């Protein structure tokens, strides 16, 4: 199975980029993983929230293949413990899925078209985090999930 993480905008902070790169490197020992940063919307200040979500949604949907399974990182998504998230990943692998795509949207969430295309939503917390921090958290949790599935000592139960 391949796992892709699609994000809107790039990570500006060098320290975060370095940490994300470290977990990407670790994660690639277990699964083919890629992180795609879609460009910020030009002239976003001139767009309404709905217009910005629409434009971002079009960019996201263009990046998907018909066989991809889209999971949104969304505050209204399902909450998992790390172990249950690992089991979620295992079920996706067992299903013969070719590519699992996680998406972190822009500041206003997702367009209705993206919600319609999604096969699920995952919430990381009830707290709000910056979109740049969420990228690190998602990559780390995917990595943690694979270490749990392999009974490696990274995760303490």
N, C-alpha and C positions, 0 to 999 in steps of 0.2 A: 504494500500500500504506500502511496505517496501522500504526504501532508503538505499543504500549502497554507501560508498565512498571508492574507492580503490586507494592507492597511492604507488608509488615506493619509497622505502627507509623509514627510520623512522625519526621522529621529534626529533632532538637532544636537542633543547633548552627547558629547564624545564619550562620557563615562557610560551612559546608557547603551550607546552603540557598541561599546567594547563588551559589556556584559551580555547583550543580546547575541553578539558574535560568538562569545564563549559557549553559551547554551546551544546555539545552532550547531557549532562544531561537535559538542557532546552528543546532541540528538542524532546527528547523521550516522553515528555508530549503530543506530537501531532502525532507522527508517530514512527514506529519501525525503528530505525536507527543504522547502524553499520559502523565503520571505520576499514578498513583492510590495514595494511601496508605490502606490499610485500618486501622481502629483496632486498637490493642493489645487483647488479650483481657482483659476485666475479670476480676478474681480469679484471674489466671493462677497466682499462688502456691499456690492451692488445687487446681490441676490437675496431674496427672502429665504427663510429657513426651508420652506417647501421646495423652492427652486434649487437650492444648494443640495438638498437630499436627492432630488431628481437627477441632477447632473452627476453626482457621486454614484448614485445607483446605476446609471447607464455605464459608467466606467467599470464598476464592479462586475456587472452582468456580462460585459464584453470579454472579461477575463476567464469566464467559465466555459468548460466543455459540457455537452449535454449529459455525460455520464458522471460528472462531479457531484459530490454530495456537499451541499453548502450548509455550514453551521455558523450562525451569527453570534458574536460576543455582544450580549445585550443585557441591560440591567433587569429586564423582565424575563430573562431566560431561566433555565433550570439550574439550581444550585447543586453542586457536587462536592463531596469530600475528595481528597486526592485519590484515595483508593477507588471510590466509585467512578471517578473520571478515568482512571486507568482501566477499569472494567468496560467503560463506554468505548475507549479506544480499542480494547480487545474485541468487543462485539463487532465494531466496524471492520477490523481486520478479518475476523472469522466470516463475515458476510461476503468476502471476495471483492470488496470495494476497491476500485483502482485508485481514486484520488478523493481525499477528504480535504475540504477547503474551509478554513476558519477565516472570518472577516471581522476586522475592527473598523467600524464606520467612522464618519466624521463627527463633529461636535453635536450635531442634531439627530444622530441616529441614522436610520435607513429609510429609503423610499418604500412605498407599498409594493412595488414590483420586486424589490429585493426580499422583503418579508415573504412574499408569495413564493419566490423561488427557493427559499430556505427550507431545509428538512429538519431544522431544530435551532434552538437558541440556548446558549450557555451564559450564565451570570458568574462572574468571578467573586463578587461580593455585593452586599447591599450598600457599601460605601462607594463614593465616586473617586476614580483615579484619573490622572491625566492620560490622554491617549498614548503618549510616549511611554509612560510607565507600564501601561497595560500590555504593550508589546513584549516587554521583558517578562511579565508575569505569565503570559500565555505560553511563550516558548519554554520557560522554566517548568510550568505545569505539564506540558506535553513530555518534556524530558523526564520529569519526576514520574509520570505515568508509566513510561517504559522501564524505568528502574524498578518500579513496584512490580510490574509484570514479570521481570526477570529475577525478582527476589534479591536485588542488589542493595547494599547497605545505605544508599543515599537517603531513603525515606525511613524515618523511625516511627514504628507503630507502638 
